[in-house]
Amino acid sequence: MLEALGGQCACSPRRVGERSDAVFIMVMNGQQVLEVMTGNDGLLKSLKPGATIILTATVEPDDARAATRVLEETGIDIIDAPVTGGKSGAEKGTLTLMAAAPEPN
């Protein structure tokens, strides 16, 4: 349906990265975050320096730190922005997004 409306299919994180300056990652856990970033078809295969990953998955702090470490020396920025509210918040349009990122240089 998206393609019928003029959208384009990006069938892997790598393909998303090829076409993006900023990417939202919203998955269920830290292992999935790292897979989206570093897997065989992961974002890091294609995102360019200056791009930003917005981590909207609500994961453990150690998982968010691990994702940040993966990006060291890549020139890719990360914003940790977990979402709260769950399914009912999504249905009601009342999700809350919190954000944290390093100070800009």
DRENKOLVO-386618 format. One line per 3 residues: number of its first residue (from 1); for each residue x, y, z of N, C-alpha, C. Coordinates in Angstrom, 2 decimals, always signed. Layout:
BEGIN
NUM) X/Y/Z/X/Y/Z/X/Y/Z ~ ... $
END
This chain:
BEGIN
1) +0.82/-1.20/+0.00/+0.00/+0.00/+0.00/+0.87/+1.26/+0.00 ~ +1.94/+1.27/+0.78/+2.82/+2.43/+0.81/+3.36/+2.75/-0.58 ~ +3.80/+1.70/-1.29/+4.32/+1.92/-2.64/+3.25/+2.47/-3.57 $
4) +2.01/+2.02/-3.40/+0.92/+2.53/-4.22/+0.69/+4.02/-3.99 ~ +1.08/+4.50/-2.82/+0.92/+5.92/-2.49/+2.18/+6.73/-2.80 ~ +3.19/+6.07/-3.44/+4.40/+6.78/-3.84/+5.59/+6.55/-2.92 $
7) +5.41/+5.74/-1.88/+6.50/+5.43/-0.96/+7.45/+4.42/-1.57 ~ +8.60/+4.26/-0.94/+9.59/+3.31/-1.40/+9.86/+2.28/-0.32 ~ +10.04/+1.04/-0.72/+10.35/-0.03/+0.22/+11.84/-0.02/+0.53 $
10) +12.17/-0.06/+1.78/+13.55/-0.27/+2.23/+13.50/-1.53/+3.07 ~ +13.87/-2.63/+2.49/+13.63/-3.94/+3.07/+14.67/-4.39/+4.08 ~ +15.57/-3.53/+4.46/+16.57/-3.85/+5.48/+17.05/-2.55/+6.12 $
13) +17.60/-2.64/+7.33/+18.17/-1.44/+7.94/+19.24/-0.79/+7.05 ~ +20.04/-1.62/+6.39/+21.07/-1.08/+5.49/+20.45/-0.18/+4.42 ~ +19.36/-0.64/+3.81/+18.69/+0.16/+2.78/+18.12/+1.46/+3.35 $
16) +17.62/+1.39/+4.58/+17.13/+2.61/+5.24/+18.29/+3.60/+5.39 ~ +19.43/+3.10/+5.87/+20.60/+3.96/+6.07/+21.11/+4.60/+4.79 ~ +20.98/+3.91/+3.68/+21.43/+4.45/+2.39/+20.66/+5.70/+2.01 $
19) +19.45/+5.84/+2.52/+18.56/+6.93/+2.11/+18.28/+7.93/+3.22 ~ +19.02/+7.84/+4.34/+18.62/+8.61/+5.52/+19.76/+9.39/+6.15 ~ +19.39/+10.54/+6.72/+20.30/+11.31/+7.56/+19.98/+11.08/+9.03 $
22) +18.75/+10.65/+9.30/+18.32/+10.35/+10.67/+17.41/+9.12/+10.62 ~ +17.61/+8.22/+11.59/+16.86/+6.97/+11.64/+16.34/+6.74/+13.05 ~ +15.08/+6.42/+13.18/+14.50/+6.03/+14.46/+14.61/+4.51/+14.59 $
25) +15.08/+4.04/+15.75/+15.07/+2.61/+16.04/+14.09/+2.40/+17.19 ~ +13.01/+1.65/+16.92/+12.04/+1.31/+17.96/+11.79/-0.19/+17.87 ~ +12.46/-0.91/+18.73/+12.36/-2.37/+18.79/+12.09/-2.76/+20.25 $
28) +12.12/-4.05/+20.54/+11.72/-4.53/+21.87/+12.84/-4.60/+22.91 ~ +14.11/-4.76/+22.47/+15.17/-4.95/+23.47/+16.53/-4.53/+22.93 ~ +17.52/-4.52/+23.82/+18.86/-4.08/+23.45/+19.52/-4.95/+22.41 $
31) +19.28/-6.25/+22.44/+19.86/-7.14/+21.44/+19.35/-6.77/+20.05 ~ +18.09/-6.45/+19.95/+17.53/-6.05/+18.66/+18.10/-4.71/+18.20 ~ +18.34/-3.79/+19.14/+18.96/-2.50/+18.79/+20.30/-2.75/+18.12 $
34) +21.14/-3.59/+18.76/+22.47/-3.85/+18.21/+22.38/-4.58/+16.88 ~ +21.42/-5.47/+16.72/+21.26/-6.18/+15.44/+20.89/-5.20/+14.33 ~ +19.98/-4.28/+14.59/+19.59/-3.29/+13.60/+20.79/-2.43/+13.21 $
37) +21.63/-2.13/+14.19/+22.79/-1.29/+13.93/+23.94/-2.04/+13.27 ~ +24.26/-3.23/+13.77/+25.51/-3.88/+13.39/+25.35/-5.19/+12.64 ~ +24.14/-5.65/+12.41/+23.92/-6.92/+11.72/+24.46/-6.90/+10.30 $
40) +24.40/-8.05/+9.64/+24.91/-8.18/+8.26/+24.33/-7.13/+7.32 ~ +23.07/-6.76/+7.54/+22.42/-5.74/+6.73/+22.05/-4.54/+7.61 ~ +22.92/-4.25/+8.60/+22.63/-3.21/+9.58/+22.88/-1.79/+9.09 $
43) +22.41/-0.86/+9.88/+22.54/+0.56/+9.56/+23.99/+0.99/+9.37 ~ +24.90/+0.43/+10.16/+26.29/+0.88/+10.08/+26.97/+0.48/+8.78 ~ +26.34/-0.35/+7.98/+26.86/-0.69/+6.66/+26.63/+0.45/+5.67 $
46) +25.76/+1.40/+6.02/+25.40/+2.42/+5.04/+25.27/+3.84/+5.58 ~ +24.98/+4.03/+6.86/+24.86/+5.40/+7.38/+26.19/+6.12/+7.25 ~ +26.12/+7.38/+6.94/+27.33/+8.17/+6.75/+27.60/+9.04/+7.98 $
49) +28.86/+9.44/+8.18/+29.17/+10.38/+9.26/+28.27/+11.61/+9.16 ~ +27.82/+12.07/+10.31/+26.90/+13.19/+10.37/+25.46/+12.76/+10.52 ~ +25.18/+11.47/+10.28/+23.83/+10.95/+10.46/+23.53/+10.83/+11.96 $
52) +22.26/+10.68/+12.29/+21.84/+10.54/+13.68/+20.90/+9.35/+13.81 ~ +21.14/+8.55/+14.84/+20.23/+7.49/+15.22/+19.45/+7.98/+16.43 ~ +18.13/+7.90/+16.36/+17.26/+8.25/+17.48/+16.74/+6.94/+18.04 $
55) +17.22/+6.59/+19.22/+16.90/+5.31/+19.85/+15.64/+5.48/+20.69 ~ +14.50/+5.12/+20.11/+13.23/+5.29/+20.81/+12.77/+4.03/+21.52 ~ +13.55/+2.96/+21.40/+13.24/+1.73/+22.14/+13.50/+1.98/+23.62 $
58) +12.61/+1.50/+24.47/+12.82/+1.60/+25.91/+13.63/+0.39/+26.33 ~ +14.96/+0.59/+26.45/+15.88/-0.49/+26.78/+16.62/-0.15/+28.07 ~ +17.31/-1.13/+28.61/+18.11/-0.93/+29.82/+19.21/+0.10/+29.55 $
61) +19.59/+0.88/+30.57/+20.65/+1.87/+30.39/+21.95/+1.26/+29.83 ~ +22.32/+0.06/+30.27/+23.52/-0.58/+29.74/+23.39/-0.86/+28.24 ~ +22.20/-1.17/+27.78/+21.98/-1.41/+26.35/+22.13/-0.11/+25.56 $
64) +21.60/+0.98/+26.09/+21.76/+2.27/+25.42/+23.23/+2.68/+25.38 ~ +23.95/+2.43/+26.47/+25.39/+2.74/+26.48/+26.14/+1.87/+25.47 ~ +25.76/+0.60/+25.35/+26.40/-0.29/+24.37/+26.18/+0.23/+22.95 $
67) +24.98/+0.69/+22.67/+24.69/+1.25/+21.34/+25.54/+2.48/+21.09 ~ +25.72/+3.31/+22.11/+26.54/+4.50/+21.98/+27.99/+4.12/+21.72 ~ +28.50/+3.12/+22.43/+29.89/+2.68/+22.23/+30.12/+2.17/+20.81 $
70) +29.14/+1.49/+20.25/+29.26/+0.98/+18.88/+29.49/+2.13/+17.90 ~ +28.96/+3.28/+18.20/+29.05/+4.42/+17.29/+30.31/+5.25/+17.46 ~ +31.09/+4.97/+18.51/+32.32/+5.74/+18.72/+33.18/+5.69/+17.47 $
73) +33.69/+6.81/+17.10/+34.60/+6.98/+15.95/+33.95/+6.71/+14.60 ~ +32.61/+6.66/+14.53/+31.94/+6.51/+13.24/+31.50/+7.86/+12.69 ~ +31.40/+8.86/+13.57/+30.87/+10.15/+13.15/+29.35/+10.17/+13.11 $
76) +28.73/+9.09/+13.60/+27.27/+9.00/+13.66/+26.84/+9.31/+15.09 ~ +25.87/+10.19/+15.23/+25.39/+10.61/+16.54/+24.22/+9.73/+16.99 ~ +23.97/+9.73/+18.30/+22.83/+9.00/+18.84/+22.10/+9.87/+19.85 $
79) +20.80/+9.81/+19.80/+19.93/+10.45/+20.80/+19.15/+9.32/+21.45 ~ +19.28/+9.18/+22.76/+18.52/+8.19/+23.50/+17.18/+8.82/+23.85 ~ +16.11/+8.30/+23.25/+14.80/+8.93/+23.38/+13.71/+7.87/+23.60 $
82) +13.73/+7.20/+24.77/+12.72/+6.17/+25.00/+11.31/+6.76/+25.06 ~ +10.36/+5.90/+24.72/+8.95/+6.26/+24.68/+8.23/+5.50/+25.79 ~ +7.36/+6.18/+26.52/+6.53/+5.51/+27.51/+5.06/+5.67/+27.15 $
85) +4.27/+4.75/+27.64/+2.83/+4.83/+27.43/+2.23/+3.56/+26.88 ~ +3.07/+2.72/+26.27/+2.60/+1.43/+25.79/+1.51/+1.52/+24.74 ~ +0.87/+0.39/+24.54/-0.16/+0.29/+23.51/-1.31/+1.26/+23.76 $
88) -1.73/+1.36/+25.03/-2.86/+2.25/+25.31/-2.49/+3.71/+25.05 ~ -1.26/+4.08/+25.36/-0.82/+5.44/+25.07/-0.78/+5.71/+23.57 ~ -0.36/+4.70/+22.81/-0.34/+4.85/+21.35/-1.75/+5.02/+20.82 $
91) -2.66/+4.20/+21.33/-4.05/+4.27/+20.87/-4.70/+5.60/+21.23 ~ -4.34/+6.15/+22.39/-4.93/+7.41/+22.84/-4.17/+8.64/+22.35 ~ -2.98/+8.43/+21.75/-2.18/+9.55/+21.30/-1.51/+10.29/+22.45 $
94) -1.18/+9.55/+23.53/-0.61/+10.20/+24.72/+0.78/+9.66/+25.07 ~ +1.51/+9.13/+24.10/+2.85/+8.65/+24.39/+3.75/+9.81/+24.84 ~ +4.71/+9.49/+25.68/+5.67/+10.48/+26.14/+7.05/+10.08/+25.63 $
97) +7.75/+11.01/+25.04/+9.10/+10.80/+24.52/+10.07/+11.61/+25.37 ~ +11.10/+10.94/+25.89/+12.14/+11.60/+26.68/+13.40/+11.55/+25.85 ~ +14.27/+12.54/+25.93/+15.46/+12.53/+25.09/+16.70/+12.95/+25.89 $
100) +17.81/+12.29/+25.57/+19.10/+12.62/+26.15/+20.16/+12.43/+25.09 ~ +21.11/+13.36/+25.04/+22.20/+13.27/+24.07/+23.40/+14.04/+24.63 ~ +24.57/+13.72/+24.14/+25.75/+14.46/+24.58/+25.67/+15.93/+24.17 $
103) +26.38/+16.76/+24.90/+26.48/+18.17/+24.53/+27.12/+18.28/+23.15 ~ +26.63/+19.17/+22.30/+27.27/+19.34/+21.00/+28.69/+19.89/+21.17 ~ +29.55/+19.51/+20.25/+30.95/+20.01/+20.30/+31.05/+21.42/+19.80 $
END
